[in-house]
Amino acid sequence: MALDNFFKINFPYGIKSNSKGEWTAFNREHKPLGYTNSSEEVPEKDFVYCKYKNLTETILQKLGDTNGAVEKEKNKIVKVFFYNDATNPSNSTSKELYRKYFEKLEILAKLKTLK
């Protein structure tokens, strides 16, 4: 099944880290942004990772503010989901859900990369 709208294809569903402490965004199907085919295997090399200054556990917890939105491995946050089925702005007419989602993107947009 292919993703069917701009939001689910091109806007982050969440972010995940790699073993180097770098982060990348992924869409609703856990694919790099822009991918539309959910059945297509995507190699890890197709994700673009960056290391960000001040991306703390506190910020990651704020981004993943719903139950089950933060995944940990070895007591370290490795994946954060920005919404779930109940809070997906594109499945609702609620302006509040969009406001909350875009507040999360605003937090990320202000982060600078490490050189």
N, C-alpha and C positions, 0 to 999 in steps of 0.2 A: 504494500500500500504506500502510495506517495503522500507526502504532506500536501495539504490543500490550501494553505493561505500564507500570505506574506509574513505575518507575525511568526508562525510556527517554523517557517523556513529560515528567516533572516534575523530574528531576534533571539538573544540568548535565553535558553531554558535554564542554563546553569553554567558553572565553571568547574574545571577539574585541574588537578595538579599532576605533574610528573615527578620522577624521582629526584630531579634537580631543584625542586621547589618553585618551578615555573608554572604558570597558569594559562589556560585556554578556555574559550567559550564554546559551548555546543548548543545545537538546536533541539527541538522537541523530540527528535529521534536519536539524540546523543551523537549526532554527526557534526562535522564542522559547519559553521554557518553557511548557508547557501545550498547545501545538499538537500535534495527532495525525495530521493528513493530510500525508503526505510529498509528495504530488503538488500540493498547494495552494501557489501562489506567495504568499509573505509579503513585503509591502513593508518596506523597511528602517525606516520610521517605526514599525513595530510592535515593534521592539526598544527596550528602555529602557536607556540608557547612563548611567553615572556615572563620575566621576573619583575615584580612590582615592589616599589618602596612602600613601606607602611601598610601592606596588606596583612593585617594582624588577625588573630583568632577572633577578637572582638568584632571586627568588621565582617569577617566571614559568618559569624553567628547572626549578625544583624541582617545580612543578605539572605540567609536561610532561616527565616523567622517562623516557619510552620513546622509542625511535628514531622520528623523524619527527613527534613530538608538538608541536614548536614550529615555527611558520611565520613567516618573516621577509619583509619587503619593505623595500628600501633599508636593509638591515642593522638594522632595527628589528623587534622581535617584534610581530606583529599578531594572531596566533591561537595558542591553546594547547589541546591536547586532553588530558583527564584520564585517558583510558583508550583502548584500541584493542580490536579483536575478541578478541584473546587475553587481555586483562586486564579485560574487561567483567565487573563483579561480578554483574550480573543474568543472565549466561550461565553461571554457575559456582556450585558449592556451597562454594567456597573462602572462608572467613571472612577470610583474609589479604587477598584482593582488596578486600573491603569495607573493611577496616581502612585500607588504603593510600588508597582513594578518600576515605573520610571524613576522613582526616588532611589531605588537600588542601582539602576544604571547610572544615575548621577554620581553616586558614591564611587563607582568603578571608574567613571570618566575622569575623575579628578586625580586618580593614581598615576604617578610617574613611573617609568620603567627604570630599572637599574642598568647601568652601562657596563 
